[in-house]
């Protein structure tokens, strides 16, 4: 028989050396959300510089045959939205339009930079090296959008105005100090913070948390069938 003190020490020892862990499986999209937001923000900023008001009352066909870049659908959709917002109508084909808008890409993409202040790793004899010491560090990613636009008459093929190029940049910066961070700044952080705020006086429109359908033939007055429940619930 072990003495009580020995048993107590053994129990404490087992508690100290015994560890447990839990692994949670996670997955990410092939393209990060940050990359996509940097690009869409750069596209939005470049289109913000374009005056679409001359398209008021015109039937416009957006021709994207010269647009070859990533996120092409977002660019075309944004152009169509801005045409409609300016009072123009979308034409489904060039021969049904009053004017044709051609869009092309001069560069839509991202790149990144990294810098730090500290002591680099130095080689030592016997294939060894000193550890790298980073006092401060900044990792930045940038999104760029350069779009070319030209407008011409669908019937006469005459150019309407000079057209031109519109370019914009979005950025996301992450700072680290003595291993602590990230401390973020940049246009992406500002846009996300602004999007999270609910405009003054605006009510949040939430989708119902229960699914309900009305009968198309109105067999039962005020009868609502919940998809998650077989029972019929009467509205009061």
C-alpha positions in Angstrom: 0.0 0.0 0.0 1.2 3.5 -0.9 1.3 6.1 1.8 -1.4 8.7 1.5 1.2 11.4 0.7 2.6 9.3 -2.1 -0.8 8.8 -3.6 -1.5 12.5 -3.4 1.8 13.3 -5.1 1.0 10.7 -7.8 -2.4 12.2 -8.4 -1.0 15.7 -8.7 1.7 14.5 -11.0 -0.9 12.8 -13.3 -2.9 16.1 -13.4 0.2 18.1 -14.3 1.5 15.8 -17.1 -2.0 15.0 -18.6 -3.0 17.4 -21.3 -6.0 17.5 -23.6 -6.6 19.3 -26.9 -9.5 19.9 -29.3 -9.1 20.4 -33.0 -11.7 22.3 -35.0 -11.8 21.8 -38.8 -12.0 25.0 -40.8 -11.9 25.8 -44.5 -11.4 28.9 -46.5 -12.4 30.0 -50.0 -9.8 29.8 -52.7 -9.8 33.6 -52.9 -9.8 35.4 -49.5 -12.5 37.9 -48.7 -9.9 40.6 -48.2 -8.6 40.2 -51.8 -12.1 40.3 -53.2 -13.0 43.4 -51.1 -9.9 45.2 -52.1 -10.7 44.7 -55.8 -14.4 45.5 -55.6 -13.6 48.7 -53.6 -11.0 49.7 -56.2 -13.6 49.2 -58.9 -16.2 51.1 -57.1 -13.8 54.0 -56.5 -12.8 54.1 -60.2 -16.4 54.2 -61.3 -17.2 56.9 -58.8 -15.1 59.2 -60.9 -17.2 58.7 -64.0 -20.2 61.0 -64.7 -23.1 58.8 -66.0 -25.7 61.5 -66.1 -25.5 62.0 -69.9 -27.1 58.6 -70.3 -30.4 59.8 -68.9 -33.3 58.7 -71.1 -30.9 56.7 -73.4 -31.0 53.0 -74.3 -27.5 51.8 -73.4 -25.8 48.6 -74.4 -22.8 47.7 -72.2 -20.3 46.0 -74.5 -17.8 43.9 -72.5 -16.0 42.0 -75.4 -12.8 43.9 -74.7 -12.9 43.4 -70.9 -10.5 40.6 -69.8 -9.8 40.6 -66.1 -10.6 39.1 -62.8 -14.1 39.9 -61.3 -15.4 40.8 -64.8 -19.0 40.1 -63.7 -18.8 42.5 -60.9 -17.5 45.3 -63.1 -20.2 44.7 -65.8 -22.9 44.5 -63.1 -21.6 47.8 -61.5 -21.7 49.5 -64.9 -25.2 48.4 -65.6 -26.4 49.5 -62.1 -24.8 53.0 -62.6 -26.4 53.3 -66.0 -29.9 52.6 -64.6 -29.2 54.8 -61.6 -28.4 57.7 -63.9 -31.8 57.2 -65.7 -30.7 55.2 -68.6 -32.3 52.0 -69.9 -30.4 48.8 -70.6 -30.6 47.4 -74.1 -30.2 43.6 -74.6 -28.4 44.0 -77.9 -26.4 46.6 -79.7 -28.9 47.1 -82.5 -31.6 47.9 -79.9 -29.6 50.6 -78.3 -29.2 54.3 -78.7 -25.7 54.3 -77.5 -23.0 51.7 -76.9 -20.6 51.8 -73.9 -17.4 49.8 -74.4 -15.4 48.9 -71.3 -11.9 47.6 -71.1 -9.4 46.8 -68.4 -6.0 48.3 -68.0 -5.3 46.3 -64.9 -7.5 44.8 -62.1 -5.6 42.9 -59.4 -3.7 43.0 -56.1 -0.2 42.9 -54.9 1.4 43.1 -51.4 4.5 44.5 -49.7 6.2 43.7 -46.4 8.7 45.7 -44.4 10.2 45.5 -41.0 12.6 47.3 -38.6 15.0 45.0 -36.7 18.0 42.7 -36.9 18.1 40.3 -39.8 19.3 36.7 -39.4 23.1 36.4 -39.7 25.0 33.3 -40.7 27.2 31.5 -38.1 29.9 28.8 -38.5 28.8 25.2 -38.9 25.7 26.2 -40.8 24.0 27.9 -37.9 22.5 31.4 -37.9 21.2 34.0 -35.5 17.5 34.4 -35.1 15.7 37.3 -36.9 14.5 40.0 -34.6 11.6 42.2 -35.8 10.8 45.2 -33.7 8.2 46.7 -35.9 6.6 45.1 -39.0 4.1 46.2 -41.7 2.3 44.0 -44.1 0.2 45.7 -46.8 -2.0 44.5 -49.6 -3.3 46.8 -52.4 -6.1 46.5 -54.9 -5.9 48.3 -58.2 -8.5 49.1 -60.8 -7.8 50.8 -64.1 -10.9 50.9 -66.5 -11.2 52.4 -69.9 -14.6 53.6 -71.1 -15.8 54.9 -74.5 -19.3 55.8 -75.6 -20.5 56.0 -79.2 -23.8 56.3 -81.2 -25.2 52.9 -82.0 -26.4 54.0 -85.4 -23.7 56.3 -86.7 -20.8 54.8 -84.7 -19.8 58.4 -83.8 -17.9 58.7 -80.6 -19.8 60.7 -77.9 -17.2 62.7 -75.9 -13.6 61.7 -75.3 -14.2 58.7 -73.0 -11.1 58.0 -71.0 -9.5 56.1 -68.2 -10.4 55.9 -64.5 -8.0 54.4 -62.0 -8.2 53.8 -58.2 -6.4 52.0 -55.4 -7.6 50.5 -52.2 -5.3 49.3 -49.4 -5.1 47.3 -46.2 -2.2 47.7 -43.8 -1.4 45.5 -40.8 1.2 46.7 -38.2 3.0 44.6 -35.6 5.0 46.0 -32.7 7.3 43.6 -30.7 5.1 40.7 -31.9 1.9 42.3 -30.9 -0.8 43.1 -33.5 -2.2 43.5 -36.0 -3.0 47.2 -35.8 -4.9 47.9 -38.9 -5.5 50.9 -41.1 -6.2 51.7 -44.7 -9.2 52.3 -47.0 -10.5 48.7 -46.6 -10.8 49.1 -42.8 -12.6 52.4 -43.2 -15.1 51.0 -45.7 -15.8 47.9 -43.6 -16.3 50.0 -40.5 -18.7 52.3 -42.4 -20.7 49.4 -43.8 -21.2 48.0 -40.3 -22.9 51.1 -39.1 -26.6 51.4 -39.6 -27.6 54.7 -41.1 -29.5 57.0 -38.7 -33.2 56.4 -38.8 -33.0 53.3 -40.8 -34.5 50.1 -39.5 -32.7 46.8 -40.0 -34.7 44.5 -42.4 -34.4 41.0 -41.0 -35.6 37.8 -42.7 -38.1 35.9 -40.5 -36.6 33.2 -38.4 -39.5 30.8 -39.2 -40.5 29.7 -42.6 -44.2 30.3 -43.5 -46.2 29.9 -46.7 -49.8 30.9 -47.7 -51.9 28.4 -49.6 -52.3 29.5 -53.3 -56.0 28.5 -53.4 -56.8 30.1 -50.1 -58.4 26.8 -48.9 -58.3 28.0 -45.3 -58.8 31.6 -44.4 -55.9 33.0 -42.4 -54.2 29.6 -42.5 -50.4 29.6 -42.4 -48.4 26.4 -42.9 -44.9 26.4 -41.3 -42.4 24.4 -43.4 -40.7 23.2 -40.2 -43.9 22.0 -38.6 -46.8 19.8 -40.0 -49.3 21.6 -37.8 -51.5 24.4 -39.1 -51.3 27.6 -37.1 -54.1 30.1 -37.1 -53.2 33.7 -37.2 -54.8 35.8 -34.4 
